[in-house]
């Protein structure tokens, strides 16, 4: 299932398996195993890399009820590269959520301070 989705998206983007493996910074043989179903349980980190390289989410790759449409948010190459670098540096999804919550809190705090003046 996951492998089929990855392969379908790769072909839609007209990426060779080599190109996607390079973009995701994973081995071509590992990607091939996932696409063929020989590796049906890839790590979350690998799925993040593949999803980011395809401009989609891990949720889409693993959720059989989730339909991908052109109306979905588009992630620019710059954002994908930034996300890839963060993952390579060891940033987890939990780290990202925590950082996002911190920034939201900080912005809300600034809004409250500004409204008091």
Secondary structure by P-SEA (a helix, b strand, c coil): caaaaaaaaaaaacccaaaaaaaacccaaaaaaaaacccccccaaaaaaaaaaaccccccccccccccccccccccaaaaaaaaaaaaacccaaaaaaaaaaaaaaaaaaaaaaaac
